Amino acid sequence: MRRLLHLLTLLAATVLLGSGCAGTSLVRVQPWERAILTSYALRPDRDALHTAMMEHTFFSREAAAGGRGVGGNGCGCN
């Protein structure tokens, strides 16, 4: 029974990973859909207050300021 469960899990993972975004033309982003994906509502920096609050949280937890998008942590060892 356990072997069958592992086999089914492996089969499901193979099917899901094998059908990636470029697998079919139905899943691929069409040129006329790209404007929707670049809309203001989908931007991560659209809310200045939220960005400031997240920066404050990051500063409070890591004892580091700025440097978003840069690897490393707040210890100053980079």
For each residue, the residues with C-beta under 8 A, 3 or more apart:
1: 4 5
2: 5 6
3: 6 7
4: 1 7 8
5: 1 2 8 9
6: 2 3 9 10
7: 3 4 10 11
8: 4 5 11 12
9: 5 6 12 13
10: 6 7 13 14
11: 7 8 14 15
12: 8 9 15 16
13: 9 10 16 17
14: 10 11 17 18
15: 11 12 18 19
16: 12 13 19
17: 13 14 20
18: 14 15 23
19: 15 16 23 24 27
20: 17 23
21: 27 28 29
22: 27 28
23: 18 19 20 27
24: 19 27 28
25: 28
26:
27: 19 21 22 23 24
28: 21 22 24 25
29: 21 33 34 37
30: 33 34
31: 34
32: 35
33: 29 30 36 37
34: 29 30 31 37 38
35: 32 38 39
36: 33 39
37: 29 33 34 42
38: 34 35 42
39: 35 36 42 43
40: 43 46
41: 46
42: 37 38 39
43: 39 40 46
44:
45: 48 51
46: 40 41 43
47: 50 51
48: 45 51 52
49: 52 53
50: 47 53 54
51: 45 47 48 54 55
52: 48 49 55 56
53: 49 50 56 57
54: 50 51 57 58
55: 51 52 58 59 65 66 68
56: 52 53 59 60
57: 53 54 60 61
58: 54 55 61 62 64 68
59: 55 56 62 63 64 65
60: 56 57 63
61: 57 58 74
62: 58 59 73 74
63: 59 60 74
64: 58 59 67 73 74 76
65: 55 59
66: 55
67: 64 70 72
68: 55 58
69:
70: 67 78
71: 78
72: 67 75 77 78
73: 62 64
74: 61 62 63 64
75: 72
76: 64
77: 72
78: 70 71 72
